Amino acid sequence: MRSPKKEPFSASRIDSKFKIRNWPSYNNALRNRGRLDFMIAEDLVGVWYNKSSSNNRGRQRIYSDKAIFICYQIRCLFGLRLRQTEGFINYLFEKSSFKIKCPDYTTLSKRCQTLGLESLLKENIGEKEFAHVSVDSTGIQTYTGNEWLENKHGKRYIRRIWKKLHILIDDQGIILANSTTIHTSDDRSQLDTLLKGIKTKELLGDPGYDGDAVYQSLLQKGIQPRIRPPNSNHQLECKESSTARDKAVEYQQTNGYQAWRVKNNYGRREKVENTFFRFKTSFGCQFLSREEQNMANEMIIKCHLLNRMFEIGRPESVRAA
């Protein structure tokens, strides 16, 4: 077996510069992302309070799910705490002469757990089939209040706890699905969840999604896997019974990673890296919530907001001469 070839150095990959062709419209879109009517563009008075009655015992809900959802959109957009969100929205209502009030912070925290936002990102997909999709994950830091005390008093340092945000994007960079798991979870375990209801021809992923089971599962669904093989040596089976993964590994080991990359047009997967960059520069890399279900719903809302921002306006960049 040949040793893997080294990836050739390309100066153009470092020196390449891009310019935006639609800067005036894109610049205006960046301004509009901070407008409040970006979140509130409907008759709030008509949808704010709960009009349906329930036969369940206990106190009836005062505010509608739509009101809770709008409050959390504003919270995530501006990175506010729950008490700050309550005060900020009430101030807006007072200045706008709206005869409605924001739910108190306790109500916001409890009602967020029952919003049911699992299908929010997929509600506009329908029967659309995508040429290819890309999948990846990143770490989001949770709240750890004892870290400063442990360092100050010389106790053993406890690693910050992270959760994983898994996303699936289309060829334009729109987030089609997401999931939130603990930091020790395997990326491959979320593929079926992310691909549920998604029709596509190809899936691009990094070595974290490599595995014979993943290849077999995707091929059974009619999806061609474009997953980067690992760099470590892989013992190949005999050619008569080699799997799709074995063929990909053999091609990379024989011709080098750069040849495999060009053959599969693997550069398309860089959009998912750019999506994470946009996500963290827009919303940071920490959770605002502390409850498990609230964390999951918070990530769904932020992904929904990122899609909205992208729909308002996106840059059209070309390689500069």
C-alpha positions in Angstrom: 0.0 0.0 0.0 1.3 3.4 -1.0 1.9 6.0 1.7 -0.5 9.0 1.4 0.7 11.8 -0.8 1.3 15.2 0.8 -1.2 17.8 -0.1 0.4 20.3 -2.6 0.9 23.8 -1.3 -1.2 26.4 -3.2 -0.3 30.1 -2.6 -3.6 31.1 -4.2 -5.5 29.5 -1.3 -3.9 32.0 1.1 -3.5 35.1 -1.2 -7.0 34.9 -2.7 -9.1 38.0 -2.1 -12.8 38.5 -2.7 -14.9 41.6 -3.2 -18.6 42.1 -2.7 -20.5 43.1 -5.8 -23.8 44.1 -4.1 -22.3 46.1 -1.2 -25.0 48.9 -1.1 -27.9 46.4 -0.7 -26.0 44.1 1.6 -24.9 47.1 3.8 -28.6 48.1 4.1 -29.5 44.5 4.9 -27.0 44.5 7.8 -28.7 47.7 9.2 -32.1 46.1 8.9 -31.1 43.1 11.0 -31.2 45.4 14.1 -34.7 46.8 13.4 -37.4 45.7 15.8 -39.9 45.3 13.0 -37.6 42.5 11.8 -39.1 40.6 14.7 -42.5 42.4 15.2 -44.2 42.8 11.9 -47.8 41.9 12.6 -50.7 42.9 14.8 -49.4 42.1 18.2 -52.6 43.0 20.1 -54.6 40.4 18.2 -52.2 37.5 18.8 -50.7 38.4 22.2 -53.2 36.9 24.6 -54.4 33.3 24.6 -58.0 33.1 23.3 -58.5 29.3 23.5 -59.9 27.7 26.6 -58.6 24.4 28.1 -60.3 21.8 30.1 -57.1 21.1 32.1 -57.2 21.8 35.8 -55.4 24.8 37.1 -54.9 28.4 36.0 -55.5 29.1 32.3 -52.7 30.4 30.2 -52.8 34.2 29.7 -50.3 34.6 26.9 -50.3 32.8 23.6 -47.4 30.7 22.3 -46.9 33.3 19.6 -46.3 35.9 22.3 -43.7 33.7 24.1 -42.0 33.0 20.8 -41.8 36.7 19.9 -40.3 37.5 23.3 -37.6 34.8 22.9 -36.8 36.0 19.4 -36.1 39.5 20.8 -34.1 38.0 23.7 -31.9 35.9 21.4 -31.5 38.7 18.9 -30.1 41.1 21.4 -28.6 38.6 23.9 -30.8 39.7 26.8 -31.4 38.0 30.1 -35.0 37.2 31.0 -35.5 40.1 33.4 -33.9 42.5 30.8 -36.2 41.1 28.1 -39.3 41.7 30.2 -38.2 45.3 31.0 -37.2 46.0 27.4 -40.4 44.8 25.8 -42.6 46.6 28.3 -40.8 49.8 27.6 -41.4 49.3 23.9 -45.1 48.7 24.5 -45.4 51.8 26.7 -43.7 54.0 24.0 -45.9 52.5 21.3 -49.1 53.0 23.4 -49.9 49.2 23.1 -52.3 48.1 25.8 -50.5 44.8 26.3 -47.7 43.6 28.7 -44.8 41.3 28.4 -45.0 38.0 30.3 -43.0 38.1 33.5 -39.6 36.4 33.4 -40.8 33.3 35.3 -43.6 32.7 32.8 -41.1 33.1 29.9 -38.8 30.5 31.4 -41.6 27.9 32.0 -43.5 28.4 28.8 -40.4 28.2 26.6 -40.2 24.5 27.5 -43.6 23.8 25.9 -43.3 25.8 22.7 -42.7 22.7 20.5 -40.3 24.2 17.9 -38.9 21.0 16.4 -40.4 21.6 13.0 -39.7 25.4 12.8 -36.8 25.1 10.5 -38.4 22.6 8.2 -41.8 24.2 7.8 -41.0 25.9 4.5 -39.2 22.9 2.9 -42.1 20.9 1.6 -41.2 18.6 -1.3 -38.1 20.5 -2.3 -35.1 18.4 -3.2 -31.6 19.8 -2.6 -28.6 19.2 -4.8 -26.4 18.6 -1.7 -26.4 19.3 2.0 -23.6 19.7 4.5 -23.5 18.7 8.1 -21.2 19.6 11.0 -21.2 20.4 14.8 -19.7 22.9 17.1 -19.4 23.5 20.9 -21.7 25.9 22.8 -20.7 26.7 26.4 -23.2 26.2 29.2 -23.3 28.2 32.4 -20.8 27.3 35.1 -21.0 29.5 38.2 -18.4 27.8 40.4 -15.4 28.1 38.1 -14.1 31.4 39.5 -14.3 30.2 43.2 -12.6 26.9 42.4 -9.6 28.8 40.8 -9.4 31.4 43.5 -9.2 28.9 46.4 -6.9 26.5 44.7 -9.3 23.7 44.2 -9.1 21.2 41.3 -9.9 22.9 38.0 -13.1 21.5 36.6 -13.4 21.6 32.8 -16.1 23.9 31.4 -19.2 22.0 30.3 -20.1 22.2 26.6 -23.0 21.1 24.5 -22.9 20.3 20.8 -24.9 22.1 18.2 -25.4 20.0 15.1 -26.7 21.6 12.0 -27.6 20.6 8.4 -27.5 23.3 5.7 -28.4 23.4 2.1 -26.2 24.6 -0.8 -27.1 28.2 -0.1 -26.2 28.2 3.6 -29.7 28.0 5.0 -30.0 25.9 8.1 -32.5 23.1 7.4 -32.3 21.2 10.7 -30.5 21.3 14.0 -30.1 19.3 17.3 -28.5 19.9 20.6 -26.6 17.1 22.5 -24.1 16.7 25.3 -20.4 17.3 24.3 -19.5 13.6 24.5 -22.1 12.5 21.9 -21.0 11.0 18.6 -21.7 13.2 15.6 -22.8 10.2 13.6 -25.7 9.6 16.0 -27.5 12.7 14.8 -27.5 12.1 11.1 -30.9 10.3 11.0 -32.5 13.1 13.1 -31.1 15.9 10.9 -32.0 14.2 7.6 -35.5 13.4 8.6 -37.8 14.8 6.0 -34.9 16.2 3.9 -34.5 15.1 0.2 -31.0 15.4 -1.2 -28.6 13.8 -3.6 -25.3 14.3 -1.7 -24.2 14.8 1.8 -20.9 16.4 2.7 -19.3 15.8 6.1 -15.9 15.8 7.9 -14.1 12.7 9.3 -16.4 12.9 12.4 -19.1 11.3 10.2 -16.9 8.6 8.7 -18.0 5.0 9.1 -19.3 2.0 7.2 -22.6 2.2 8.9 -23.0 5.8 7.8 -22.2 5.0 4.2 -24.6 2.1 4.1 -27.4 4.2 5.7 -27.0 7.1 3.2 -26.8 4.8 0.2 -30.0 3.1 1.2 -31.7 6.5 1.2 -30.3 7.3 -2.2 -27.8 9.8 -0.9 -24.2 9.8 -2.1 -21.8 10.3 0.9 -19.0 12.8 0.3 -17.3 12.3 3.7 -13.7 13.0 4.1 -11.8 9.8 4.9 -9.5 9.9 8.0 -5.8 10.5 7.4 -4.8 7.4 9.5 -4.0 4.2 7.7 -7.0 2.0 7.1 -6.8 -1.7 6.5 -8.7 -2.3 3.2 -10.6 -5.4 2.5 -10.2 -7.4 -0.7 -11.3 -5.4 -3.8 -14.1 -7.9 -4.6 -15.9 -7.0 -1.3 -14.7 -3.5 -0.7 -17.3 -1.0 0.5 -18.0 2.5 -0.7 -16.0 3.8 2.3 -13.1 1.5 1.4 -13.0 2.9 -2.1 -12.9 6.5 -0.8 -10.1 5.7 1.6 -8.1 3.8 -1.1 -8.5 6.7 -3.5 -7.2 9.2 -1.0 -4.3 7.0 0.1 -3.3 6.4 -3.5 -3.8 9.9 -5.0 -3.7 12.1 -1.9 -6.3 14.2 -0.2 -6.2 17.1 -2.7 -7.1 14.8 -5.5 -10.0 13.3 -3.5 -11.1 16.9 -2.7 -11.1 18.0 -6.3 -12.8 14.8 -7.5 -15.7 15.2 -5.0 -15.9 19.0 -5.1 -15.4 18.9 -1.3 -14.9 22.7 -1.1 -18.7 23.1 -1.1 -18.6 21.9 2.6 -16.9 25.2 3.6 -20.3 26.8 3.7 -21.1 25.0 6.9 -18.0 26.4 8.5 -19.0 29.9 7.3 -22.5 29.3 8.8 -20.9 28.6 12.2 -18.8 31.7 11.9 -22.0 33.8 11.2 -23.8 32.1 14.1 -21.2 32.8 16.7 -20.5 36.3 15.6 -24.3 37.0 15.7 -25.2 35.3 18.9 -22.0 34.3 20.7 -20.9 30.9 21.8 -22.8 30.6 25.1 -26.3 29.6 26.1 -28.6 32.2 27.5 -30.8 29.5 29.1 -30.0 27.0 31.8 -32.8 24.4 31.5 -32.2 21.5 29.1 -35.3 22.1 27.0 -34.9 25.8 27.0 -31.3 25.4 25.6 -32.6 23.2 22.8 -35.4 25.7 21.9 -32.9 28.6 22.2 -30.7 27.0 19.5 -33.7 26.4 17.2 -34.7 30.1 17.6 -31.2 31.3 16.9 -30.9 29.2 13.8 -34.3 30.5 12.6 -33.1 34.1 13.2 -29.9 33.4 11.2 -32.0 32.1 8.3 -34.1 35.3 8.5 -31.0 37.4 8.5 -29.7 35.6 5.4 -33.0 36.0 3.6 -33.1 39.8 4.2 -29.8 40.1 2.2 -26.7 38.2 1.5 -23.3 39.2 0.0 -22.5 38.3 -3.6 -18.7 37.9 -3.6 -16.4 37.2 -6.5 -12.7 36.5 -6.6 -10.7 39.7 -7.1 -8.2 39.8 -9.9 
